[in-house]
Each structure stands twice: as structure tokens, then as C-alpha cells.
Amino acid sequence: MRAVADRARTGNAVRMQAEVESGSREPSQRWIARAARHERLNFLLTNRLPRRWATLLMGRLSRVENRLVYGVSFGIWRLFAGDFRLDEAARSRFVSLQDFFTRELKPGARPIAPEPDVVASPSDGVVGAFGRVRGTELFQIKGFPYDLTDLLNDDELVEKYRDGVFVTLRLTSNMYHRFHAPLACHVREVVYISGDTWNVNPIALRRVERLFCKNERAVLDLDIGDSGRSLALVPVAAILVASIRLHCLSAPLTLEYRGPNRIPCDRAFAKGEEMGYFEHGSTIIVFGTKGFEVDDGLVEGATIRMGQPLLRTGR
């Protein structure tokens, strides 16, 4: 209950800040901002475009280190994103849009749940569908099932996470885009699966079946040193976002990546240590094998911060 109350207070603070910012704008600016954040308009703007080319163009534009380009693109993006919570950022000046979106936070901005039986959220995010995997079936949103086989593309991993638990975390474009180790772990291989770049907002999840199974993604099976339990992270890319940087790999995973689909690596991470980042925000699906339970404080539609309790070992 304490975790729910904390998240409610955080949500109220974010809404209050948004209202303050909205009140300081001209009526026409407020109308444009509301329209830009409207789900249906957002879906039409992003999913009726040639998604691959739009994503490649955005990737190149975001890396341009020019004050004018950065200023204009940031202003346009802010209409869609709202409050960026820059008070949490480690610095306030940025040289490009990519530099801004991958910003680091001030030390201590995200306390990590210290309990050894608690799996910390790997990222900030809006909590989407979560619960028990029914055999190999789970949901991207109520009424829209998909299968572990289609998502993970690996029979051994499918069997490992059969009847386990899952939590879907959607990183909106104004959030902190880095993700961290939910427990102390070791990564020995990354499975990369090329795909499309559908938007991952709620209206797209209600319209596009098996969306997560269609999009560009990576699968990280985490060795947590427990013979009976395991965790997995599946970062899923989206339109304007398809670049996943993993610190256990030397090369980024982008739409232009042409390397092997199974990439060996050897990297240990402490609980809470940064594992990588998205360039603009997307989705991370967290899996736990049998022996894990979803934390009681988790609420669909609520915002969770990196480091807060996500899963617990079963009692």
C-alpha cells in the first residue's frame, strides 16, 4: 500500500507540474499540445507514415549537433511529450536531440529497492498488461493475446518462462530512457529479432494484433545465480525509436544492424546498474519464471519508477 501511495503522490506532482506549464501557455498553444497528445491523432500520424524510413530519418536527425536543429526539433517534440522532468536530469544543456533523450539522472534520483527478494523495475514506465503467463499465452492489452513462441523466437526460452509471470512497461517519450538490472545478474547472450516499428501506445495495442511480436526487439535472458528461477528482459523498439543500446554489446541494435541474430557476450551487472537505453522511449517486457509473483503494489495504468518493486519471489 505504501508503494501505491508513493506512486499516487508522484503522479499528482507530475499532473500539477503539467497544469502549471499548461497555464503559462497561450490558448492556441494549449490546444495544439492537447491535440498532439491525443491517442488517435498520434496513431494516425505515426502508423500511416512509412515507419521504417521515418525511423531512420529521425535517428539521423536526432544525432545532428546543431543548436538551431536541436531547438526546433525539441520544441516540436515537446508538443507530443509534455513535461520532461528536467529537474531530475544530471545536466541541463544538450547538444542534440539524442543527447537529450538519453540523458542521465542526478545521483539518488532513483533509489533501488534493496530487499534481496524484490525484483526492481528496470526502467521508468507506464504499467501495461501484467500477470501470470497462461501456458505460453499472455496479453498486450485486454482481449489481445499473443504467444511466447512468437515473441521470444527461442523454444528453450519459451519452455523456461512457460506459466511464469510478466509485466509490460511502456516508456513514454518524456521519460528517463535508460534501463537497469532488476537483480544482480549475468548476460551471456542477446537474441536480436528484426521487425517492424509500429507505435506502441495504447490505441495501437488495441488495433494491431501481436504487435510486440512484429516489432524490432532484443531478448536478454538474465542468469541471476538461482537454479530454480530466472528473469528475462525484452526491450521492444517502436517508430522513431528503433535503436537499442546494450552495454554488454559493442554495436547498437538498429534498423541498419546486419550482424548475427544470436550475439554472445559476457557481462555481469549489479542490481540497479545501467544495462542500456532506448534513444527515444519504447517498451520493456519483464518475465519471471515460476517462483516469482507480481508485486502487490502494481497498478495497471500507473507510472512506476526505475528501482521500485516490480516482482517478488513467491512465498
HUKA-V724343 format. One record per residue. RES is the residue in three letters. NEAR is the number of other ideal C-beta (glycine too) atoms within 12 Angstrom. D_CENTER is the distance of its C-alpha to the mean C-alpha in whole Angstrom. Layout:
res->[RES	RES]
near->[NEAR	NEAR]
d_center->[D_CENTER	D_CENTER]
//
This chain:
res->[MET	ARG	ALA	VAL	ALA	ASP	ARG	ALA	ARG	THR	GLY	ASN	ALA	VAL	ARG	MET	GLN	ALA	GLU	VAL	GLU	SER	GLY	SER	ARG	GLU	PRO	SER	GLN	ARG	TRP	ILE	ALA	ARG	ALA	ALA	ARG	HIS	GLU	ARG	LEU	ASN	PHE	LEU	LEU	THR	ASN	ARG	LEU	PRO	ARG	ARG	TRP	ALA	THR	LEU	LEU	MET	GLY	ARG	LEU	SER	ARG	VAL	GLU	ASN	ARG	LEU	VAL	TYR	GLY	VAL	SER	PHE	GLY	ILE	TRP	ARG	LEU	PHE	ALA	GLY	ASP	PHE	ARG	LEU	ASP	GLU	ALA	ALA	ARG	SER	ARG	PHE	VAL	SER	LEU	GLN	ASP	PHE	PHE	THR	ARG	GLU	LEU	LYS	PRO	GLY	ALA	ARG	PRO	ILE	ALA	PRO	GLU	PRO	ASP	VAL	VAL	ALA	SER	PRO	SER	ASP	GLY	VAL	VAL	GLY	ALA	PHE	GLY	ARG	VAL	ARG	GLY	THR	GLU	LEU	PHE	GLN	ILE	LYS	GLY	PHE	PRO	TYR	ASP	LEU	THR	ASP	LEU	LEU	ASN	ASP	ASP	GLU	LEU	VAL	GLU	LYS	TYR	ARG	ASP	GLY	VAL	PHE	VAL	THR	LEU	ARG	LEU	THR	SER	ASN	MET	TYR	HIS	ARG	PHE	HIS	ALA	PRO	LEU	ALA	CYS	HIS	VAL	ARG	GLU	VAL	VAL	TYR	ILE	SER	GLY	ASP	THR	TRP	ASN	VAL	ASN	PRO	ILE	ALA	LEU	ARG	ARG	VAL	GLU	ARG	LEU	PHE	CYS	LYS	ASN	GLU	ARG	ALA	VAL	LEU	ASP	LEU	ASP	ILE	GLY	ASP	SER	GLY	ARG	SER	LEU	ALA	LEU	VAL	PRO	VAL	ALA	ALA	ILE	LEU	VAL	ALA	SER	ILE	ARG	LEU	HIS	CYS	LEU	SER	ALA	PRO	LEU	THR	LEU	GLU	TYR	ARG	GLY	PRO	ASN	ARG	ILE	PRO	CYS	ASP	ARG	ALA	PHE	ALA	LYS	GLY	GLU	GLU	MET	GLY	TYR	PHE	GLU	HIS	GLY	SER	THR	ILE	ILE	VAL	PHE	GLY	THR	LYS	GLY	PHE	GLU	VAL	ASP	ASP	GLY	LEU	VAL	GLU	GLY	ALA	THR	ILE	ARG	MET	GLY	GLN	PRO	LEU	LEU	ARG	THR	GLY	ARG]
near->[11	14	27	21	14	23	29	20	17	23	23	16	20	28	17	15	22	25	17	14	23	22	14	14	19	11	12	11	18	20	15	20	29	20	18	25	27	19	24	20	21	29	25	18	25	31	31	16	21	15	31	25	16	27	35	25	21	35	33	22	26	35	26	22	17	18	16	12	22	25	19	16	32	31	19	21	29	27	29	30	31	26	27	31	26	23	16	27	25	20	16	13	15	26	20	26	36	32	28	34	40	34	31	22	29	16	11	11	22	30	19	29	31	16	17	16	22	28	45	42	46	49	44	40	42	36	38	39	35	38	27	26	36	18	16	25	25	39	30	38	29	17	12	25	25	32	24	36	22	25	38	37	24	26	14	19	30	28	19	28	41	27	23	38	36	43	48	44	45	40	43	37	40	33	39	39	44	37	44	40	37	43	43	25	32	25	33	20	27	39	33	35	32	25	30	29	40	39	44	50	38	29	23	38	35	22	22	29	20	27	43	44	29	29	40	40	40	47	40	44	31	39	26	33	17	22	9	15	29	35	44	45	46	44	47	47	47	45	43	43	44	44	38	48	32	34	24	31	29	15	20	30	39	31	32	17	28	11	17	17	21	20	27	17	27	14	26	21	33	19	31	31	26	28	40	34	37	46	38	42	42	47	50	48	47	48	44	41	35	21	24	38	28	32	36	16	28	34	24	23	20	31	36	45	37	39	36	39	35	44	42	28	25	19	8]
d_center->[24	24	20	20	23	21	18	20	22	19	18	22	22	19	21	24	23	22	25	27	25	26	30	30	30	32	32	32	29	27	28	26	23	23	24	21	18	20	18	21	22	18	18	22	21	18	19	23	22	23	19	19	22	20	17	19	21	18	17	21	22	19	21	24	25	28	28	29	26	23	25	25	22	20	23	22	18	19	20	17	15	17	17	16	17	19	21	18	18	20	22	23	24	22	23	21	18	16	18	16	13	13	15	15	16	20	21	20	18	16	18	17	19	22	23	24	23	20	16	14	11	9	7	7	6	9	10	11	13	14	18	20	20	23	25	22	21	18	17	14	16	19	22	20	20	19	20	18	21	19	16	17	20	22	24	25	21	21	24	23	20	23	23	20	18	14	11	8	6	5	4	8	10	12	9	9	7	8	8	11	13	13	17	20	19	20	19	22	20	17	17	16	17	17	17	17	14	14	12	10	11	14	17	16	15	18	20	19	19	17	15	12	15	16	13	13	11	12	13	14	17	17	21	21	25	26	28	27	23	20	16	14	10	9	7	7	8	10	13	14	11	12	12	10	12	13	16	18	19	21	20	16	15	16	18	21	20	23	23	24	21	22	21	23	22	23	21	21	19	20	18	15	16	14	13	11	9	7	10	9	6	4	3	4	8	10	14	17	20	23	24	21	21	18	19	21	19	16	17	15	14	14	12	11	11	10	14	15	16	14	17	20	23	25	28]
//
